[in-house]
Amino acid sequence: MSRGTSAGYDRHITVFSPEGRLFQVEYAFKAVKLPGTTAVAVRGTQCVCVAVQRKLPDRLVEPDSVSSAARISEQHGVVFAGLATDGRAQVQRLRAEASEFRYENGYEAPVSYLATRLADINQVYTQHAYMRPLGVTLLFLGWDDHEGGYSGPRLYKVDPAGYCIGYRACAAGAKDVEAQNWLEKRLREKQEELSEEQRDRLAVSGAAVQAGYGAPLCDIPLSDDETLELAIGALQSVTSAELKPSDLEIAIVTKEKKRFRVLTEQEVDGVLHRLSERD
C-alpha cells in the first residue's frame, strides 16, 4: 500500500491511515452533504429555531411526507441533514431514550442529555468494524426548564463522529461552512451595534482569545423575529435563491409555548411576508 493515499486504509473503519485519518468516518461526513440540503439554526433570547430546505425527490411525491424535523418529546425536537433513512433511525432511538429518562426520573430529559447520549452512541459506531457511522448530522433544539438550573432555549449539534457541542447559531448540510460564516458576520455586526454597557453586561470569558480563536461573540439578545430572520437569511444567502414556503421547513421552540413544533406552510408564508416587509 502506498503511503499518503487512502488505498487500503478506507476499507475498514478501525484502521488509521499513516496520517492518522479514518477515511470511513470522513466518508460519513460527505454523506451528510450528499442530499444537497442545508439546515440553519439560531438561538435567541426566548426562542430557538431551525430553517431547513425541503427538496422533493419526485414531482409525484406528497410534500407533507417529506420532512427533516421530528419531535422527540413535548419540549424537544431535532432537525437532521443528510441521509433521511439514517435520520429516522436516530429519531426512533432518541424517542426511546427520552421516554426512558422521563419514566425513570419523572421529568423531561434536558436537551444536553439527549445530545450527549446520542453523541456517545455515534462515537461507538466509529470503533467497531461491524458497524458504520450514520450519515446524518442532527441539530437539537428545545427548552430546558428545571428548578435551580438553567431555564431557556437550547441548541446542540451532533455529527457522525460523535462530536457534540452547544451553539448560539450553527449550520449543517451541503453549505454549512458558508452559512456559519454568514451567521458569524451578522452576529458580529449586531454585537458592534450594542452599547458599551450592554457589551460589558453580556461579556464572556476571554479563554477563547487566549486559545487563539479570536474575540468570542457575546450572547446577543435576539427577539423571536430576529432569530427567524437570521436563520432564513443565512439559508437564502447560501442557496442564492428566493425561498418559497413550499421550499422551506421551520421548526421552533418559544418561551410562550415551550413546546417543539413545525410551522405549517401558511405560517411559513406569513413569516416570509413579515420579514420581507421589514426589509
Backbone bond lengths (Angstrom), bond angles and torsions (degrees), N, CA, C in turn:
res aa  C-N    CA-C-N  psi(-1)  N-CA   C-N-CA  omega(-1)  CA-C   N-CA-C  phi
1 M - - - 1.461 - - 1.519 109.82 -
2 S 1.297 117.18 133.44 1.459 120.38 -179.77 1.511 110.24 -79.70
3 R 1.313 114.14 135.87 1.458 119.40 178.80 1.521 109.18 -73.95
4 G 1.337 115.57 150.16 1.453 120.36 177.13 1.510 113.95 87.94
5 T 1.336 118.38 -1.22 1.461 121.20 176.34 1.523 108.95 -123.12
6 S 1.334 115.09 170.82 1.461 119.33 -179.58 1.513 112.30 -86.88
7 A 1.342 117.75 -0.41 1.460 120.91 -176.01 1.525 111.14 -59.54
8 G 1.314 115.53 119.28 1.457 119.89 178.26 1.506 114.15 89.05
9 Y 1.331 117.61 -27.22 1.463 120.40 -176.39 1.531 112.36 -91.32
10 D 1.341 117.18 -9.81 1.464 118.93 -179.77 1.521 111.83 -99.73
11 R 1.326 117.64 10.57 1.457 120.48 -178.73 1.522 112.43 -89.12
12 H 1.313 117.81 -22.19 1.458 121.95 -179.31 1.526 109.51 -128.68
13 I 1.313 115.63 138.11 1.458 120.08 -175.82 1.525 112.17 -73.02
14 T 1.333 117.57 -19.46 1.464 120.59 -174.25 1.527 112.86 -101.16
15 V 1.328 118.14 7.03 1.465 121.12 -178.00 1.518 110.14 -105.09
16 F 1.326 116.27 119.98 1.452 121.08 176.85 1.525 109.99 -78.93
17 S 1.328 116.57 145.01 1.456 120.96 171.47 1.531 108.32 -78.34
18 P 1.331 118.51 168.05 1.468 119.65 178.45 1.529 113.35 -58.38
19 E 1.338 116.30 -23.75 1.466 119.71 178.06 1.523 112.58 -86.07
20 G 1.333 117.15 0.21 1.457 120.70 179.04 1.511 113.87 83.91
21 R 1.321 118.02 26.27 1.459 121.76 -177.72 1.525 110.88 -107.91
22 L 1.317 115.37 147.74 1.467 121.73 172.38 1.533 107.12 -108.11
23 F 1.315 115.60 100.41 1.458 119.20 -172.18 1.520 112.68 -66.07
24 Q 1.324 118.67 -34.55 1.456 120.42 179.17 1.525 111.72 -62.53
25 V 1.326 116.33 -35.73 1.464 119.76 177.12 1.530 110.10 -68.93
26 E 1.330 116.32 -39.77 1.463 119.60 177.78 1.525 111.23 -64.95
27 Y 1.334 116.74 -34.28 1.455 119.93 177.14 1.535 110.87 -65.87
28 A 1.329 116.73 -31.86 1.467 120.40 177.28 1.531 110.44 -64.61
29 F 1.347 116.06 -38.06 1.464 119.74 177.36 1.535 110.71 -65.51
30 K 1.336 116.37 -35.04 1.468 119.46 176.96 1.529 110.66 -68.84
31 A 1.329 116.35 -33.12 1.473 120.03 178.76 1.525 111.01 -64.76
32 V 1.342 117.22 -29.65 1.461 120.87 177.95 1.531 110.30 -62.79
33 K 1.324 117.06 -35.27 1.463 121.30 -177.91 1.530 112.49 -86.03
34 L 1.336 116.90 -11.50 1.464 121.09 -173.34 1.533 114.43 -58.01
35 P 1.344 120.61 -44.59 1.475 119.42 -179.24 1.524 113.93 -66.42
36 G 1.331 118.02 -16.18 1.460 121.10 176.63 1.511 115.75 81.36
37 T 1.319 118.40 14.88 1.460 121.38 178.39 1.532 110.29 -101.33
38 T 1.321 115.33 153.95 1.468 122.01 179.53 1.513 109.40 -126.11
39 A 1.336 116.33 137.84 1.463 122.05 175.90 1.528 108.64 -119.20
40 V 1.325 116.47 135.22 1.463 122.19 -179.09 1.525 108.65 -125.18
41 A 1.330 116.39 128.87 1.469 121.54 -177.96 1.527 109.82 -122.41
42 V 1.331 115.67 141.03 1.468 122.01 178.43 1.523 108.82 -138.19
43 R 1.322 116.38 135.21 1.470 121.82 176.35 1.520 109.33 -104.85
44 G 1.335 116.18 121.98 1.451 121.49 177.74 1.518 111.42 -98.89
45 T 1.324 116.21 -166.27 1.459 120.67 -179.59 1.519 111.80 -71.27
46 Q 1.336 116.14 -40.90 1.455 120.25 -176.01 1.525 113.16 -127.51
47 C 1.326 116.56 16.45 1.458 119.33 177.21 1.517 110.24 -159.28
48 V 1.313 115.82 164.41 1.464 122.60 172.26 1.513 106.98 -139.42
49 C 1.334 116.84 136.88 1.456 119.75 -176.99 1.522 110.40 -139.70
50 V 1.323 114.95 156.18 1.462 122.33 175.22 1.527 108.20 -132.30
51 A 1.330 115.90 128.61 1.461 121.86 175.29 1.527 107.87 -110.72
52 V 1.327 116.75 128.90 1.463 120.96 -176.93 1.522 109.81 -136.02
53 Q 1.321 115.57 145.19 1.461 120.22 177.36 1.527 110.27 -68.65
54 R 1.317 114.66 147.20 1.467 120.70 173.61 1.523 107.74 -117.73
55 K 1.336 115.66 113.87 1.456 121.13 179.71 1.521 109.43 -115.23
56 L 1.318 115.32 124.15 1.465 120.24 179.31 1.525 109.17 -87.90
57 P 1.334 117.79 127.48 1.471 120.57 -178.78 1.519 113.54 -69.94
58 D 1.351 116.54 -18.89 1.462 120.14 -176.84 1.517 108.23 -154.81
59 R 1.323 116.95 149.07 1.466 121.04 -179.43 1.523 112.76 -67.10
60 L 1.323 116.90 -21.24 1.457 120.43 -178.62 1.531 112.31 -86.52
61 V 1.313 117.29 -4.81 1.463 121.05 -177.53 1.528 109.95 -74.90
62 E 1.326 116.30 139.39 1.463 121.77 174.81 1.531 108.31 -72.23
63 P 1.340 119.40 118.59 1.472 121.55 -175.24 1.525 114.09 -57.30
64 D 1.341 117.33 -35.77 1.463 119.90 -177.38 1.527 112.69 -66.91
65 S 1.330 117.08 -17.93 1.464 119.67 -178.83 1.523 112.80 -86.11
66 V 1.330 117.12 -7.69 1.461 121.90 179.58 1.519 108.33 -103.52
67 S 1.309 116.84 111.77 1.459 121.16 -176.71 1.525 110.54 -147.72
68 S 1.323 116.08 141.80 1.463 122.35 176.39 1.522 111.57 -107.72
69 A 1.320 117.05 3.68 1.471 121.65 -178.41 1.516 109.57 -113.59
70 A 1.328 115.99 143.21 1.464 120.26 -179.36 1.516 109.82 -148.99
71 R 1.325 115.48 139.34 1.463 120.94 176.31 1.524 109.52 -80.94
72 I 1.326 115.56 135.31 1.466 121.52 177.30 1.524 109.88 -99.87
73 S 1.318 116.83 -46.07 1.455 122.68 174.26 1.527 107.08 -143.41
74 E 1.304 116.80 -172.03 1.467 119.69 -176.77 1.527 111.85 -61.31
75 Q 1.336 117.24 -37.95 1.459 121.03 -174.67 1.520 113.78 -103.67
76 H 1.317 118.82 -9.50 1.453 121.40 -172.86 1.519 111.36 -125.83
77 G 1.328 114.90 153.08 1.456 120.41 175.82 1.516 110.07 -158.99
78 V 1.325 116.17 175.11 1.457 121.36 178.84 1.521 109.67 -134.58
79 V 1.319 114.29 154.02 1.459 122.33 168.59 1.520 105.84 -125.93
80 F 1.328 117.14 129.54 1.459 119.00 -175.81 1.523 111.18 -116.05
81 A 1.330 114.16 150.52 1.462 122.84 174.89 1.515 107.40 -123.10
82 G 1.326 117.04 131.03 1.451 120.72 -178.18 1.512 110.95 131.57
83 L 1.330 116.28 -147.90 1.457 121.71 -177.89 1.527 110.13 -72.70
84 A 1.322 115.95 122.72 1.469 120.73 -175.77 1.523 112.07 -62.10
85 T 1.324 117.57 -37.21 1.466 120.29 -179.20 1.523 111.39 -65.72
86 D 1.326 116.73 -41.71 1.462 120.33 176.87 1.524 110.45 -66.77
87 G 1.327 116.21 -36.53 1.460 119.68 178.86 1.513 112.06 -63.39
88 R 1.332 117.34 -42.17 1.462 120.48 179.26 1.533 111.47 -66.19
89 A 1.331 116.17 -35.29 1.466 119.79 177.25 1.532 110.87 -63.88
90 Q 1.327 115.74 -39.86 1.467 119.97 178.43 1.522 111.01 -67.85
91 V 1.316 116.61 -37.79 1.467 120.83 179.05 1.529 110.49 -62.32
92 Q 1.319 117.57 -44.20 1.458 121.08 178.78 1.525 111.60 -61.36
93 R 1.319 116.91 -40.54 1.463 120.77 178.36 1.532 110.50 -65.63
94 L 1.325 116.64 -42.08 1.459 120.32 -178.82 1.526 111.57 -66.13
95 R 1.314 116.94 -38.98 1.469 119.56 178.03 1.521 111.05 -62.25
96 A 1.325 116.12 -38.84 1.465 119.77 177.42 1.531 110.58 -66.27
97 E 1.324 117.16 -40.88 1.471 121.31 179.26 1.528 110.78 -64.74
98 A 1.346 116.71 -43.34 1.462 120.82 -178.88 1.529 110.60 -66.94
99 S 1.323 116.96 -40.29 1.463 121.00 179.14 1.527 110.98 -64.78
100 E 1.325 116.70 -43.20 1.462 120.53 179.91 1.527 111.52 -64.93
101 F 1.350 116.06 -40.10 1.461 119.74 178.98 1.528 110.95 -63.14
102 R 1.339 116.59 -43.98 1.465 119.80 179.90 1.526 111.19 -65.06
103 Y 1.319 117.91 -37.82 1.467 121.77 179.72 1.527 110.65 -65.27
104 E 1.337 116.70 -39.81 1.462 120.32 -175.75 1.524 113.09 -81.99
105 N 1.348 117.39 -28.96 1.465 119.77 -172.80 1.528 114.63 -114.28
106 G 1.320 117.80 -16.43 1.451 120.05 176.01 1.515 115.34 84.42
107 Y 1.320 118.18 6.45 1.468 120.99 175.78 1.528 108.19 -148.32
108 E 1.350 114.83 166.53 1.453 119.82 -176.50 1.529 111.16 -66.22
109 A 1.315 116.11 142.89 1.462 120.75 177.17 1.527 109.91 -66.87
110 P 1.342 117.79 136.15 1.472 119.93 175.10 1.526 111.17 -61.62
111 V 1.319 115.79 152.67 1.464 120.04 179.34 1.523 110.16 -59.65
112 S 1.328 116.78 -40.40 1.459 120.75 -178.66 1.526 111.30 -62.01
113 Y 1.336 117.22 -36.49 1.466 120.42 179.39 1.526 110.98 -64.69
114 L 1.333 116.48 -47.65 1.459 119.99 -178.86 1.531 110.95 -63.62
115 A 1.341 116.23 -40.68 1.462 119.75 -178.79 1.529 111.36 -65.86
116 T 1.329 116.90 -47.12 1.465 119.70 -178.96 1.524 111.36 -68.90
117 R 1.328 117.31 -32.83 1.460 120.96 177.90 1.535 110.28 -63.48
118 L 1.341 116.77 -45.73 1.460 119.72 178.75 1.525 110.73 -67.78
119 A 1.327 117.19 -36.54 1.466 120.56 178.38 1.523 110.85 -61.98
120 D 1.330 116.86 -40.31 1.468 120.33 177.65 1.525 111.24 -61.97
121 I 1.331 116.03 -41.29 1.469 120.14 179.31 1.530 110.58 -65.92
122 N 1.349 116.32 -43.73 1.465 120.39 178.78 1.524 111.33 -60.34
123 Q 1.331 116.18 -37.62 1.459 119.22 -178.53 1.525 111.60 -67.16
124 V 1.332 116.49 -36.02 1.465 120.25 176.76 1.529 110.30 -62.68
125 Y 1.332 116.91 -32.57 1.469 120.97 179.79 1.523 111.94 -65.57
126 T 1.330 118.42 -17.22 1.463 121.06 178.52 1.530 111.91 -92.06
127 Q 1.336 117.43 1.87 1.456 120.30 -174.80 1.530 113.77 -105.57
128 H 1.326 117.65 -14.72 1.458 120.67 -172.66 1.525 111.08 -122.17
129 A 1.324 115.55 137.39 1.459 120.93 -177.20 1.523 112.53 -70.46
130 Y 1.333 117.57 -23.32 1.464 119.47 -178.21 1.525 112.50 -87.58
131 M 1.316 117.81 6.40 1.462 122.19 176.00 1.519 108.77 -118.44
132 R 1.305 116.40 167.06 1.463 120.56 170.65 1.518 108.63 -134.15
133 P 1.321 118.49 144.84 1.469 119.70 174.67 1.527 109.77 -63.13
134 L 1.309 116.40 144.90 1.464 120.32 178.50 1.525 109.02 -83.64
135 G 1.317 115.81 131.52 1.460 120.77 -175.60 1.511 112.88 -81.64
136 V 1.312 116.24 64.04 1.463 120.54 -178.94 1.523 109.86 -152.23
137 T 1.324 116.29 139.61 1.459 122.98 173.51 1.522 107.97 -110.43
138 L 1.328 116.53 132.18 1.463 120.82 -177.10 1.521 111.43 -111.21
139 L 1.328 115.13 136.91 1.459 122.60 173.53 1.519 107.34 -106.96
140 F 1.323 116.73 116.94 1.466 122.86 -179.71 1.517 109.32 -93.06
141 L 1.313 117.30 130.32 1.455 120.69 174.36 1.522 108.41 -135.34
142 G 1.314 114.75 144.13 1.453 119.13 -178.93 1.505 111.39 -178.82
143 W 1.333 114.61 -176.57 1.458 121.71 -179.48 1.522 108.72 -123.34
144 D 1.318 115.50 119.43 1.461 120.83 175.72 1.522 108.62 -97.29
145 D 1.313 117.10 127.73 1.467 121.70 -178.10 1.516 108.09 -140.87
146 H 1.332 116.81 87.49 1.456 121.85 -176.50 1.524 110.68 -123.87
147 E 1.303 115.64 137.92 1.460 120.66 179.31 1.527 109.96 -62.95
148 G 1.333 114.82 131.62 1.450 119.91 179.10 1.512 113.95 75.79
149 G 1.337 118.05 4.98 1.457 121.45 -179.55 1.511 111.41 -131.66
150 Y 1.316 115.49 -166.51 1.463 120.74 -178.68 1.521 110.66 -68.10
151 S 1.316 115.84 137.78 1.455 121.85 175.77 1.522 108.47 -129.35
152 G 1.319 116.21 115.72 1.455 119.49 -179.56 1.514 112.18 159.06
153 P 1.338 116.09 -176.66 1.469 120.41 -179.12 1.519 111.55 -72.79
154 R 1.333 115.59 149.44 1.461 121.09 -179.69 1.526 109.76 -132.31
155 L 1.332 115.54 146.55 1.458 121.77 178.35 1.521 108.91 -141.09
156 Y 1.331 116.62 122.82 1.464 122.31 178.59 1.526 109.94 -131.53
157 K 1.326 114.50 153.40 1.458 121.10 178.35 1.526 109.16 -127.87
158 V 1.339 116.76 131.92 1.463 122.59 -179.99 1.525 108.00 -126.37
159 D 1.337 116.47 125.42 1.463 120.55 -177.68 1.526 111.24 -102.81
160 P 1.347 118.87 174.83 1.472 120.99 -176.75 1.529 114.50 -61.62
161 A 1.331 117.99 -23.47 1.458 120.54 -179.07 1.518 112.88 -83.95
162 G 1.332 117.72 -6.89 1.456 120.84 179.27 1.509 113.80 93.16
163 Y 1.335 117.33 20.07 1.465 120.89 177.35 1.517 108.61 -88.16
164 C 1.317 116.76 125.48 1.465 122.51 -176.74 1.525 109.62 -125.50
165 I 1.316 116.65 132.26 1.461 120.18 179.90 1.529 109.08 -155.57
166 G 1.339 115.82 148.88 1.454 120.87 177.41 1.523 111.25 -85.89
167 Y 1.319 116.35 149.08 1.463 121.48 -176.33 1.526 111.12 -134.40
168 R 1.340 115.06 155.22 1.459 121.47 164.92 1.522 109.58 -86.43
169 A 1.330 115.33 -34.45 1.459 121.69 176.37 1.518 107.51 -157.42
170 C 1.322 117.40 141.80 1.459 120.49 -179.65 1.516 109.51 -159.00
171 A 1.326 115.30 175.07 1.463 121.01 179.46 1.520 109.17 -144.09
172 A 1.325 115.86 160.24 1.460 122.02 178.24 1.513 108.33 -148.11
173 G 1.330 115.57 150.34 1.449 119.60 177.11 1.506 113.76 111.92
174 A 1.341 115.20 -151.89 1.461 121.63 -168.39 1.525 113.51 -61.61
175 K 1.312 118.07 -44.22 1.466 121.02 -175.51 1.525 110.28 -122.65
176 D 1.336 115.17 48.12 1.459 119.45 -176.10 1.520 113.09 -67.43
177 V 1.339 118.25 -37.03 1.468 120.88 -178.68 1.522 110.46 -65.08
178 E 1.343 116.91 -45.94 1.466 120.67 179.30 1.530 110.97 -62.12
179 A 1.337 116.53 -41.42 1.466 120.25 -179.44 1.523 111.16 -65.93
180 Q 1.339 117.52 -41.70 1.463 119.87 -179.83 1.530 111.29 -67.73
181 N 1.329 117.60 -35.85 1.469 119.97 175.55 1.523 110.88 -63.65
182 W 1.339 116.44 -40.55 1.472 120.88 178.62 1.524 110.15 -64.35
183 L 1.334 117.03 -44.18 1.463 120.96 179.44 1.526 111.44 -62.85
184 E 1.339 115.90 -43.76 1.464 119.07 -179.19 1.525 111.17 -62.57
185 K 1.340 116.02 -39.89 1.462 120.11 179.29 1.520 110.86 -64.17
186 R 1.320 117.52 -46.07 1.466 120.62 -178.56 1.533 111.61 -67.50
187 L 1.315 117.75 -40.32 1.465 119.76 178.85 1.530 111.17 -68.28
188 R 1.333 116.11 -33.53 1.465 119.31 175.63 1.523 110.37 -64.25
189 E 1.330 117.04 -40.25 1.465 121.38 177.77 1.523 110.78 -63.65
190 K 1.342 116.48 -42.29 1.459 120.17 179.02 1.530 110.99 -65.79
191 Q 1.314 117.17 -34.99 1.460 120.18 178.24 1.516 110.94 -65.95
192 E 1.338 116.65 -38.95 1.460 120.67 179.70 1.521 111.84 -68.61
193 E 1.345 116.81 -24.04 1.461 120.52 178.45 1.524 112.52 -76.31
194 L 1.333 117.12 -17.91 1.463 120.48 178.70 1.522 111.02 -69.40
195 S 1.327 115.57 150.53 1.461 119.69 176.10 1.526 109.35 -71.77
196 E 1.332 116.04 163.57 1.465 120.38 -179.08 1.530 110.92 -62.24
197 E 1.340 116.11 -36.45 1.469 120.42 179.01 1.520 111.02 -64.56
198 Q 1.342 116.09 -41.38 1.466 119.86 179.00 1.521 111.06 -65.97
199 R 1.331 116.83 -38.83 1.461 120.52 179.71 1.518 111.37 -64.00
200 D 1.334 115.45 -40.56 1.467 119.14 179.23 1.520 110.77 -64.72
201 R 1.333 116.33 -38.32 1.444 120.70 -179.18 1.529 111.47 -69.17
202 L 1.336 116.05 -29.92 1.456 120.85 -178.83 1.524 112.64 -101.87
203 A 1.326 116.64 13.08 1.467 120.51 -175.65 1.517 110.84 -61.38
204 V 1.322 114.76 144.58 1.455 121.47 178.13 1.517 109.26 -115.43
205 S 1.310 115.73 171.91 1.456 121.47 -178.86 1.516 111.52 -61.29
206 G 1.334 116.24 145.37 1.458 121.15 178.71 1.506 113.10 -87.32
207 A 1.338 118.23 14.17 1.464 121.15 -178.55 1.518 111.41 -61.40
208 A 1.344 116.42 -36.74 1.463 119.41 -179.29 1.518 111.16 -65.26
209 V 1.345 116.65 -36.06 1.460 120.31 178.96 1.519 109.72 -65.91
210 Q 1.336 116.76 -45.39 1.452 121.30 -179.92 1.527 111.24 -63.95
211 A 1.330 117.22 -30.55 1.462 120.79 -179.11 1.528 111.92 -80.20
212 G 1.341 116.35 -6.10 1.456 119.82 177.33 1.509 114.91 90.88
213 Y 1.339 117.26 17.22 1.463 120.17 -179.20 1.527 112.62 -92.91
214 G 1.326 117.59 0.23 1.448 120.42 -178.08 1.518 111.08 88.46
215 A 1.331 116.33 173.69 1.456 121.17 -178.09 1.516 110.27 -64.95
216 P 1.328 118.82 124.30 1.464 120.52 -178.78 1.520 111.42 -74.25
217 L 1.323 115.75 152.91 1.454 120.85 175.87 1.518 109.27 -80.47
218 C 1.326 116.29 136.47 1.456 119.01 176.76 1.531 108.92 -78.15
219 D 1.319 116.34 168.77 1.456 121.56 -178.07 1.527 108.15 -79.00
220 I 1.319 116.25 85.77 1.462 122.75 -172.20 1.526 110.00 -69.85
221 P 1.341 117.50 131.47 1.469 120.03 177.84 1.524 110.79 -70.25
222 L 1.341 116.03 120.96 1.458 121.80 -179.56 1.518 109.44 -123.96
223 S 1.326 116.26 131.96 1.455 120.61 175.86 1.527 108.87 -74.37
224 D 1.334 116.44 171.81 1.465 120.69 -179.91 1.524 110.76 -60.77
225 D 1.345 117.05 -43.54 1.467 120.40 -179.72 1.525 111.27 -66.46
226 E 1.330 117.36 -40.16 1.466 120.55 178.83 1.525 111.22 -64.72
227 T 1.333 116.17 -36.93 1.466 120.61 178.07 1.524 110.61 -63.64
228 L 1.338 116.60 -47.25 1.460 120.81 177.99 1.528 111.40 -63.76
229 E 1.334 116.01 -40.15 1.458 120.65 -179.24 1.525 111.50 -61.91
230 L 1.334 116.92 -41.30 1.462 120.39 179.42 1.525 111.45 -65.36
231 A 1.331 116.93 -45.06 1.465 120.55 -178.55 1.528 111.35 -63.59
232 I 1.336 116.34 -47.03 1.466 120.42 -178.80 1.527 110.46 -69.97
233 G 1.338 117.07 -38.70 1.467 120.92 178.99 1.515 111.97 -61.76
234 A 1.331 116.99 -41.84 1.467 120.44 178.42 1.526 110.69 -64.14
235 L 1.329 116.39 -40.00 1.463 120.36 -179.87 1.530 111.07 -66.49
236 Q 1.331 116.20 -41.87 1.460 119.80 178.30 1.523 111.00 -65.60
237 S 1.326 116.53 -35.91 1.462 120.61 -178.21 1.526 111.68 -65.79
238 V 1.332 117.77 -45.11 1.475 120.32 -176.14 1.519 112.07 -78.14
239 T 1.344 117.70 -26.19 1.467 119.81 178.95 1.521 112.02 -87.90
240 S 1.340 116.20 -14.76 1.472 122.07 179.99 1.518 111.56 53.53
241 A 1.325 115.24 41.00 1.461 120.07 -178.79 1.522 109.65 -147.84
242 E 1.324 114.99 155.11 1.460 120.99 175.93 1.526 107.61 -83.14
243 L 1.322 115.70 114.13 1.464 120.00 -174.94 1.526 111.58 -76.41
244 K 1.310 115.84 136.69 1.458 122.01 175.04 1.525 108.44 -101.22
245 P 1.329 117.79 157.68 1.472 120.05 -179.81 1.521 113.59 -54.84
246 S 1.340 117.12 -33.54 1.461 120.19 -179.51 1.530 112.59 -74.09
247 D 1.346 116.64 -16.14 1.469 120.90 -179.29 1.524 112.29 -96.06
248 L 1.313 116.79 2.94 1.461 120.24 -169.68 1.524 110.81 -133.33
249 E 1.317 115.04 141.06 1.458 121.60 175.23 1.522 107.73 -127.91
250 I 1.323 116.70 129.19 1.461 120.88 -177.17 1.521 109.50 -124.77
251 A 1.325 115.49 124.42 1.465 122.27 174.07 1.518 107.79 -109.81
252 I 1.327 117.17 140.98 1.465 120.12 -173.61 1.527 110.98 -148.98
253 V 1.325 114.75 149.17 1.464 122.83 171.54 1.520 106.48 -132.19
254 T 1.331 117.50 125.00 1.459 121.48 -178.01 1.525 110.98 -119.66
255 K 1.316 115.20 162.60 1.462 120.47 178.40 1.516 111.11 -66.95
256 E 1.338 115.93 -32.42 1.463 121.10 -176.44 1.535 111.59 -61.70
257 K 1.343 116.13 -43.72 1.464 119.49 -176.34 1.524 113.21 -108.40
258 K 1.325 117.31 -25.45 1.466 122.80 178.33 1.527 111.96 53.21
259 R 1.305 115.88 41.44 1.462 120.46 177.17 1.522 109.38 -144.53
260 F 1.318 115.12 147.53 1.459 121.03 -179.73 1.523 109.61 -77.79
261 R 1.316 115.69 133.73 1.457 119.09 176.25 1.525 110.41 -153.05
262 V 1.313 115.00 154.05 1.462 122.25 177.19 1.523 107.79 -105.54
263 L 1.315 117.02 127.65 1.461 120.91 -177.69 1.525 110.58 -67.38
264 T 1.323 116.07 142.75 1.454 120.97 175.46 1.530 109.29 -73.00
265 E 1.322 116.20 167.47 1.464 120.21 -179.72 1.527 111.07 -62.64
266 Q 1.337 116.73 -34.55 1.464 119.79 177.53 1.532 110.76 -67.28
267 E 1.328 117.00 -39.73 1.467 120.32 178.58 1.528 110.85 -67.47
268 V 1.336 117.02 -39.58 1.470 120.27 177.48 1.520 110.08 -62.97
269 D 1.336 116.94 -40.78 1.465 121.08 177.84 1.522 110.39 -61.31
270 G 1.342 116.80 -40.02 1.460 120.47 178.10 1.522 112.05 -65.42
271 V 1.329 116.91 -39.53 1.467 120.93 178.39 1.525 110.62 -64.30
272 L 1.341 116.67 -46.12 1.466 120.23 179.29 1.522 111.62 -62.74
273 H 1.330 116.40 -40.24 1.466 120.60 179.07 1.527 110.66 -65.67
274 R 1.337 116.29 -41.62 1.463 120.25 179.80 1.531 112.01 -65.20
275 L 1.315 115.84 -40.77 1.467 119.94 179.92 1.525 111.75 -70.11
276 S 1.345 117.28 -34.57 1.453 119.98 177.98 1.514 111.42 -67.96
277 E 1.346 117.23 -33.68 1.462 120.80 176.82 1.530 111.42 -67.91
278 R 1.317 117.21 -34.41 1.466 120.96 178.53 1.518 110.84 -67.70
279 D 1.344 116.97 -34.61 1.451 121.26 178.43 1.523 111.31 -68.64
